[in-house]
Each structure stands twice: as structure tokens, then as C-alpha cells.
Amino acid sequence: MKRFFSSVFVLSVVVSMAAQPLDMELLKGMKARSIGPGGMSGRVTAIDVERRNDAVFYIGTASGGLWKTENGGVNFKPLFDKEEVSSIGALDIDPSNEDVVWAGTGEGNPRNSLNGGYGIYKSLDGGRNWTLMGLENTRHIHRIIVHPSNPDVVYVGAIGSPWGPHPERGVYKTSDGGRSWKQILFVNELSGVGDMVMDPQNPDKLFVAMWEHQRWPWFFKSGGEGSGLHMTVDGGSNWKELTEKEGLPKGELGRMGLAIARGNSKYVYALVESEKNAIYRSEDGGYSWEKRGDKNMGNRPFYYSEIYVDPANENRVYTLFSPVNVSEDGGKSFSTLLGQKIHVDHHAWWIHPENPSFMIDGNDGGMAITYDRGKSWRHVSNLPVSQFYHLRTDMELPYNVYGGMQDNGSWVGPGYVWSGGGIINTYWEFLMGGDGFDVMPAPGDPSICYAMSQQGNVRRLNLETGSSVDIKPAGDGETELRYHWNAAIAQDPFHKSSIYFGSQFVHKSSDRGDSWQNISPDLTTNDTAKQKFNESGGLTYDVTGAENHCCILAI
């Protein structure tokens, strides 16, 4: 009995201690340390470069904040660690005073795992200090344009949240340096700015592509009556929507990318999502348009839709998507500029206004720089902004850290080392490609772990031999298994060889994945209305598994 009361007392003390909130003041002295891996980076969403010193770059990232280099990318320093948000959607350096930098938060490419923002920020000292200037409810800002000669005038393109309707979308303008804002273009509560460009010869003339779209956990729809191309020639006081009357495609429209030739601003390009996606061009400043080409200019418009024009050649056009393609004939035909030379999935691009051989690319694996118009590239590997979905550790000494990253695979590396020089890249081991998710070490056997990629793909790996085997449960041949984009896996805490995996069922293996048995019924709602992921995308089908639904999310 005495032993029983002692056990109860100890248990009650543990429960009481566990219920107490953690005093964060106790952790103030602790500082994070970078342990890697350093062989890759993460999704870059915005780029701008000083005109007075083209070795000074500002780099915005999907969830890793804002970074600055003053030596052409040799090293970087973080600028946004003290702010309340870490997702950057847009950047613009004030052309009349390059110490002034504007940053719009919330990335503008509405994938299933996009990161939200909290308004627009302004720095007066080259990024050392920042002030929140409002527009917090826009949630996602995709474009910023500062007037070239009047720094008090700034245009902001808010794409808004894809997860539902809200009115804080469209184009906002300030005429007092950000102290107040006026919404100067609004279409409806599902339509935001997909792109926005300014005529380099006439700062009162802007083109804005409005895009109606909505995302649900189980479906994505691009397109609707709110999508369209709008033009103003008086700084946003009045707008004209450009339609099939001007030569653009008729019918339902989706996302558009826009570009104006700096050397000849009568040349305006639009990469248009419609029933037949194509590139259109105007040669009279936007008043009339013609179709140029509809092949090899891009895929997945909801995630990309970026088009750029060489400032010295109005017929040289770049389109960003999984690769980067280039046209030398004004968009009629394209060839691949960037395939597998560097990481795929491109979202940001910068071309030097006087030296178009100097370009910077932002992609899902970081950024890259070329000084010879794309013949050779330098991948910048020291920008630590990879996006981990999951992290685990093992019980080794020193312990190891396991994790999977957005579009950068799954990795394992040491938490610390007992050797001089600290943790170096070669200490990290690449396990599996694709989008990396949960990586789970096998208890008691440091040579074995499990790694995952999207849609329930899971492998058992032997870290000593480098061998791996696919152990994804295959089902019974009658019922199709539904695996989430980020599927569920768990280790049995009592049996080292037993693991669990989730589809709509819970699957159990007692032999580390060599065989499986279902141990549950369908635990989801099995709502067929939420199982139309093979039809997802709207105007352009986009079926990657990101909208798989009625699945088990965690075990």
C-alpha cells in the first residue's frame, strides 16, 4: 500500500508539472544553431537588386524570411528575424532612394502548403530596421511597384488568401509613403492580383492581371468571371478591362503573367490561362493583342505564370515553370534554357536592366546566378531556407536528426559531432527524393530508417549498405487506397519491428513493412464529394496528389 501511494504521489507531481505552462523567459538565453544540411536551399519567391551596386541582392523566401547579400551571394544575412511573419511575397527597392526597401508578406503562389503573411513592411536603412505599414488583412501580397520618381507613391498587388472569399484583395495605392492606403482596383472577393507591371516610360500606366481562384483541402479551382486584364493610364483613377475585343481570348480566364519590354514599352506580353493556354503580345502599348504561341511556354499556371522580357531585346522572352524556357521570336516558339542544370520549379527572376546577361533565378531549391545569359549557373547553397515538414531524432550518441523538406527530399545528419570543424555537408546523407515528409528511425537499429515522399510513398532504407525497398501498402486489389499528400506513419513503442501507416485505413506491419494488414475500417468520412482530386485545377488540370482527401493525417 505504501508503494501504491508513493506511485500515485509521483504521478500526480508529474501531471501537475506537465500542466504548468512553459515560462519562455527561461529559454531567452538559448540561441538556435544551424546544423544543415547545406547542400540545398528552399523556395525563393522574390528578388530585387540595387541599381547603384548590383552586388547587393534582397531575396524573399516562402517561409524563411528576407535575406540580403552585399557581395553577390558569397554570404547572406537575415533581415526579418525580428518581425512577426516569415513569408515574403514581393519586394521592391525604391528607385529614387535605394536605402528604402518595401517587402510584401505572404507568398503569391497558392499551393496546398503556402505560407501566409501580415501586411507590407518598409525599411529606410537598407533592411536593418522595418516598420509595418498596414494591409495586414490582405494576407498574401504578390507585387509591389514604387513610383520611379515619387517615392510617396507605391502600388501593391494583393492576391489574397486562396482559402476563401475576403474583400482585402486587388490593387492598393499610397500617395503618402504608406501612411494611408486606397483600394483602387477590386473585382470580387475571390479575385486577387496575379501579376502587375508598370510602363517604364510612363509610371501612370499599369497593367494588372486579376485572377479568380479558390482552394479547398480537397480541390483547387483556377478561373472565373473575376479573372481579366486591366489597364490604367492615370495612376489607377480609371481602369479599362481588356477583352476579346482587343484580341485576348474569349471565355473563362484564369491566371496571367505579364511583362513589358524595358527597351520598347509598346511591346507587352501576357501569358494567359484559358481554354487554350497561350502567349499574347501587344505591339501598341496594350491597345490591341495577338496570339503568339501556345507550345512549350509553361505548365501549372496556378504555381508559376511568370514571364519576363530581355530589356535589350523585346523579342527575347523567358517563361518560368518547372524548367525555364526562352523564346527568341517574341513568344512564337520556345527552347529550354534551364532544365536540370539547377533545381526545378521556378518562381522568381531578375534581369539586370543594362546588362541582360546577368540574371538571377529563384526556385524551389533556392537561387542561382548567371553572368552569361544562362550558359552557366552558380547555385547558391548557403541560403538556409529549406522547409521541413517533419523532424525526428534517434537515441544515438551523438544523436541524429531526420527530416523531409518541400521538394528537396529526405535527409539525416548529426545533431552535433565530436570532431573539430563542426558539422560539415558530407556528414549529411540524402535518403529519398521528391517532397520529403516524415523520416522515422527504427528503434534499436541505427542502420535502418523509413522515409516518405508525397502520396504515401514510403521506403525502408539501410544506412550502412545504401539499399532501400518500397514498402508502401498495396491494398487488396478491390478498394483503392487514399493516401494524403503528407501521409501518416508511426512506430510501435513496444515492438521494434512494428510500424503503422495511414490511408483511409490504419495499416500495421510486424516485419518493418515487408507485409501489411488492415487493422481498422475506413476511419474517414469517405465523403465522395471530397474525393474529386483527379478533376482538380479548374481551367488547367493539376493532379499531383496535393488535394487527396478523406485520408488519415496522423497516427
URFENWO-V969400 format. One record per residue. RES is the residue in three letters. PHI is phi as a letter, one per 20 degrees, with the letter a starting at -180 (* if undefined). OMEGA is omega in whole degrees, 0 to 359 (none if undefined). Layout:
# URFENWO-V969400
res: {RES & RES}
phi: {PHI & PHI}
omega: {OMEGA & OMEGA}
This chain:
# URFENWO-V969400
res: {MET & LYS & ARG & PHE & PHE & SER & SER & VAL & PHE & VAL & LEU & SER & VAL & VAL & VAL & SER & MET & ALA & ALA & GLN & PRO & LEU & ASP & MET & GLU & LEU & LEU & LYS & GLY & MET & LYS & ALA & ARG & SER & ILE & GLY & PRO & GLY & GLY & MET & SER & GLY & ARG & VAL & THR & ALA & ILE & ASP & VAL & GLU & ARG & ARG & ASN & ASP & ALA & VAL & PHE & TYR & ILE & GLY & THR & ALA & SER & GLY & GLY & LEU & TRP & LYS & THR & GLU & ASN & GLY & GLY & VAL & ASN & PHE & LYS & PRO & LEU & PHE & ASP & LYS & GLU & GLU & VAL & SER & SER & ILE & GLY & ALA & LEU & ASP & ILE & ASP & PRO & SER & ASN & GLU & ASP & VAL & VAL & TRP & ALA & GLY & THR & GLY & GLU & GLY & ASN & PRO & ARG & ASN & SER & LEU & ASN & GLY & GLY & TYR & GLY & ILE & TYR & LYS & SER & LEU & ASP & GLY & GLY & ARG & ASN & TRP & THR & LEU & MET & GLY & LEU & GLU & ASN & THR & ARG & HIS & ILE & HIS & ARG & ILE & ILE & VAL & HIS & PRO & SER & ASN & PRO & ASP & VAL & VAL & TYR & VAL & GLY & ALA & ILE & GLY & SER & PRO & TRP & GLY & PRO & HIS & PRO & GLU & ARG & GLY & VAL & TYR & LYS & THR & SER & ASP & GLY & GLY & ARG & SER & TRP & LYS & GLN & ILE & LEU & PHE & VAL & ASN & GLU & LEU & SER & GLY & VAL & GLY & ASP & MET & VAL & MET & ASP & PRO & GLN & ASN & PRO & ASP & LYS & LEU & PHE & VAL & ALA & MET & TRP & GLU & HIS & GLN & ARG & TRP & PRO & TRP & PHE & PHE & LYS & SER & GLY & GLY & GLU & GLY & SER & GLY & LEU & HIS & MET & THR & VAL & ASP & GLY & GLY & SER & ASN & TRP & LYS & GLU & LEU & THR & GLU & LYS & GLU & GLY & LEU & PRO & LYS & GLY & GLU & LEU & GLY & ARG & MET & GLY & LEU & ALA & ILE & ALA & ARG & GLY & ASN & SER & LYS & TYR & VAL & TYR & ALA & LEU & VAL & GLU & SER & GLU & LYS & ASN & ALA & ILE & TYR & ARG & SER & GLU & ASP & GLY & GLY & TYR & SER & TRP & GLU & LYS & ARG & GLY & ASP & LYS & ASN & MET & GLY & ASN & ARG & PRO & PHE & TYR & TYR & SER & GLU & ILE & TYR & VAL & ASP & PRO & ALA & ASN & GLU & ASN & ARG & VAL & TYR & THR & LEU & PHE & SER & PRO & VAL & ASN & VAL & SER & GLU & ASP & GLY & GLY & LYS & SER & PHE & SER & THR & LEU & LEU & GLY & GLN & LYS & ILE & HIS & VAL & ASP & HIS & HIS & ALA & TRP & TRP & ILE & HIS & PRO & GLU & ASN & PRO & SER & PHE & MET & ILE & ASP & GLY & ASN & ASP & GLY & GLY & MET & ALA & ILE & THR & TYR & ASP & ARG & GLY & LYS & SER & TRP & ARG & HIS & VAL & SER & ASN & LEU & PRO & VAL & SER & GLN & PHE & TYR & HIS & LEU & ARG & THR & ASP & MET & GLU & LEU & PRO & TYR & ASN & VAL & TYR & GLY & GLY & MET & GLN & ASP & ASN & GLY & SER & TRP & VAL & GLY & PRO & GLY & TYR & VAL & TRP & SER & GLY & GLY & GLY & ILE & ILE & ASN & THR & TYR & TRP & GLU & PHE & LEU & MET & GLY & GLY & ASP & GLY & PHE & ASP & VAL & MET & PRO & ALA & PRO & GLY & ASP & PRO & SER & ILE & CYS & TYR & ALA & MET & SER & GLN & GLN & GLY & ASN & VAL & ARG & ARG & LEU & ASN & LEU & GLU & THR & GLY & SER & SER & VAL & ASP & ILE & LYS & PRO & ALA & GLY & ASP & GLY & GLU & THR & GLU & LEU & ARG & TYR & HIS & TRP & ASN & ALA & ALA & ILE & ALA & GLN & ASP & PRO & PHE & HIS & LYS & SER & SER & ILE & TYR & PHE & GLY & SER & GLN & PHE & VAL & HIS & LYS & SER & SER & ASP & ARG & GLY & ASP & SER & TRP & GLN & ASN & ILE & SER & PRO & ASP & LEU & THR & THR & ASN & ASP & THR & ALA & LYS & GLN & LYS & PHE & ASN & GLU & SER & GLY & GLY & LEU & THR & TYR & ASP & VAL & THR & GLY & ALA & GLU & ASN & HIS & CYS & CYS & ILE & LEU & ALA & ILE}
phi: {* & f & f & f & f & f & f & f & f & f & f & f & f & f & f & f & f & f & f & f & f & f & e & f & f & f & d & f & f & e & c & f & c & e & d & o & f & d & e & b & c & b & f & e & d & b & c & b & c & f & f & f & b & f & e & d & d & d & c & e & c & f & b & d & n & d & c & c & c & d & c & m & n & f & b & c & c & f & d & d & f & e & e & e & b & c & d & d & d & b & c & b & e & f & f & e & b & f & f & e & c & d & c & e & d & n & f & d & d & f & f & f & d & f & d & e & c & b & n & d & d & c & d & d & c & m & n & f & c & c & c & f & d & o & m & f & e & f & m & b & d & d & b & c & c & e & g & f & c & c & f & f & e & c & d & c & d & e & e & m & e & f & e & r & f & a & e & e & c & n & d & d & c & d & d & c & m & o & f & b & c & c & f & d & b & b & d & b & f & d & d & c & e & e & a & b & c & d & f & f & e & b & f & e & d & c & d & c & e & e & c & e & a & b & d & d & g & d & a & c & c & d & o & q & f & f & f & r & d & c & c & c & c & c & m & n & f & c & c & c & e & e & c & f & f & e & o & f & f & e & n & f & d & c & f & c & d & c & b & c & f & f & f & b & f & f & e & c & d & c & e & d & e & b & g & c & f & a & d & d & c & d & d & c & m & o & e & b & c & c & f & d & b & c & c & m & d & q & c & l & g & f & d & c & l & d & c & c & d & g & f & d & b & f & e & e & c & d & c & d & b & g & e & c & d & c & d & d & c & m & n & f & b & c & c & e & e & c & d & d & f & c & f & e & m & d & c & c & b & c & d & f & f & d & c & f & f & e & c & c & d & d & b & f & d & p & b & b & c & c & d & c & l & n & f & c & c & d & f & e & d & d & d & e & c & f & d & e & e & b & c & b & c & d & d & f & c & f & f & d & d & d & a & c & c & g & l & c & m & d & b & b & b & f & f & a & c & d & b & f & n & m & e & d & g & f & f & e & c & f & d & a & e & m & f & e & c & f & c & c & f & e & f & n & c & f & e & d & b & d & c & c & c & f & m & m & f & b & c & d & d & d & f & e & e & n & e & b & c & f & c & f & g & e & n & d & n & d & d & f & e & d & d & f & g & c & f & e & c & b & e & f & f & d & c & f & e & d & c & c & b & d & d & e & d & e & d & c & c & d & c & m & n & f & b & c & c & f & d & b & f & f & e & e & f & l & f & f & f & d & c & d & f & f & d & f & p & n & f & d & g & b & d & c & n & f & d & g & c & l & c & f & e & b & c}
omega: {179 & 179 & 180 & 180 & 178 & 180 & 179 & 180 & 180 & 180 & 181 & 178 & 180 & 180 & 180 & 180 & 182 & 183 & 182 & 179 & 179 & 177 & 185 & 178 & 180 & 184 & 186 & 182 & 181 & 179 & 178 & 175 & 180 & 179 & 178 & 354 & 184 & 181 & 179 & 180 & 180 & 191 & 176 & 188 & 184 & 181 & 166 & 187 & 177 & 174 & 184 & 181 & 187 & 169 & 179 & 178 & 165 & 185 & 176 & 185 & 186 & 180 & 182 & 176 & 184 & 185 & 180 & 170 & 178 & 181 & 174 & 176 & 176 & 171 & 185 & 172 & 180 & 182 & 191 & 185 & 183 & 182 & 186 & 183 & 183 & 180 & 181 & 179 & 185 & 177 & 169 & 174 & 179 & 182 & 183 & 177 & 189 & 167 & 181 & 182 & 177 & 179 & 174 & 187 & 183 & 185 & 188 & 178 & 197 & 171 & 182 & 182 & 179 & 184 & 184 & 182 & 182 & 171 & 183 & 184 & 181 & 174 & 178 & 187 & 176 & 174 & 180 & 180 & 185 & 176 & 175 & 186 & 175 & 181 & 183 & 186 & 175 & 173 & 180 & 180 & 188 & 181 & 172 & 175 & 176 & 178 & 186 & 182 & 178 & 186 & 177 & 183 & 180 & 176 & 180 & 176 & 182 & 178 & 178 & 182 & 177 & 191 & 177 & 182 & 169 & 189 & 187 & 180 & 176 & 184 & 175 & 180 & 169 & 175 & 181 & 175 & 176 & 179 & 177 & 183 & 176 & 176 & 187 & 174 & 178 & 182 & 174 & 189 & 175 & 186 & 178 & 184 & 174 & 175 & 180 & 179 & 180 & 175 & 182 & 178 & 183 & 185 & 174 & 182 & 180 & 171 & 181 & 174 & 175 & 187 & 174 & 181 & 176 & 178 & 168 & 177 & 185 & 185 & 173 & 179 & 173 & 177 & 180 & 185 & 179 & 181 & 178 & 180 & 183 & 181 & 172 & 177 & 181 & 176 & 175 & 177 & 179 & 182 & 173 & 175 & 180 & 188 & 178 & 177 & 178 & 177 & 176 & 183 & 177 & 181 & 183 & 179 & 178 & 182 & 177 & 167 & 186 & 176 & 175 & 178 & 181 & 182 & 179 & 190 & 172 & 180 & 180 & 181 & 174 & 173 & 195 & 169 & 179 & 177 & 173 & 183 & 184 & 174 & 177 & 181 & 171 & 177 & 180 & 176 & 174 & 184 & 173 & 187 & 173 & 176 & 181 & 182 & 180 & 180 & 172 & 182 & 176 & 174 & 176 & 185 & 181 & 186 & 185 & 181 & 177 & 180 & 184 & 181 & 174 & 183 & 180 & 183 & 184 & 179 & 178 & 188 & 177 & 173 & 183 & 172 & 179 & 163 & 168 & 179 & 181 & 175 & 176 & 184 & 175 & 174 & 178 & 180 & 184 & 170 & 183 & 174 & 181 & 175 & 180 & 180 & 175 & 184 & 180 & 178 & 190 & 187 & 184 & 185 & 176 & 177 & 178 & 186 & 179 & 182 & 187 & 173 & 180 & 181 & 177 & 181 & 173 & 186 & 182 & 179 & 178 & 183 & 179 & 186 & 172 & 175 & 182 & 177 & 170 & 178 & 178 & 184 & 172 & 176 & 179 & 186 & 184 & 174 & 193 & 185 & 178 & 187 & 180 & 172 & 184 & 173 & 173 & 174 & 175 & 184 & 179 & 178 & 356 & 181 & 177 & 179 & 181 & 177 & 177 & 187 & 176 & 174 & 178 & 171 & 182 & 188 & 170 & 179 & 185 & 173 & 173 & 181 & 176 & 179 & 179 & 178 & 177 & 184 & 177 & 186 & 185 & 176 & 180 & 183 & 176 & 186 & 190 & 183 & 182 & 168 & 181 & 180 & 184 & 173 & 191 & 176 & 176 & 184 & 176 & 181 & 185 & 180 & 186 & 170 & 178 & 179 & 187 & 164 & 190 & 176 & 172 & 174 & 184 & 181 & 171 & 185 & 172 & 186 & 179 & 183 & 184 & 181 & 177 & 180 & 178 & 181 & 180 & 177 & 187 & 181 & 185 & 181 & 180 & 182 & 178 & 180 & 180 & 179 & 178 & 173 & 181 & 190 & 186 & 175 & 179 & 177 & 174 & 184 & 184 & 183 & 190 & 182 & 184 & 178 & 181 & 181 & 187 & 164 & 162 & 176 & 167 & 179 & 178 & 172 & 177 & 182 & 175 & 173 & 178 & 176 & 184 & 169 & 175 & 180 & 179 & 166 & 173 & 184 & 181 & 176 & 182 & 182 & 184 & 177 & 180 & 179 & 180 & 183 & 177 & 177 & 189 & 174 & 184 & 182 & 180 & 179 & 177 & 187 & 182 & 186 & 183 & 181 & 176 & 187 & 188 & 181 & 174 & 185 & 183 & 176 & none}
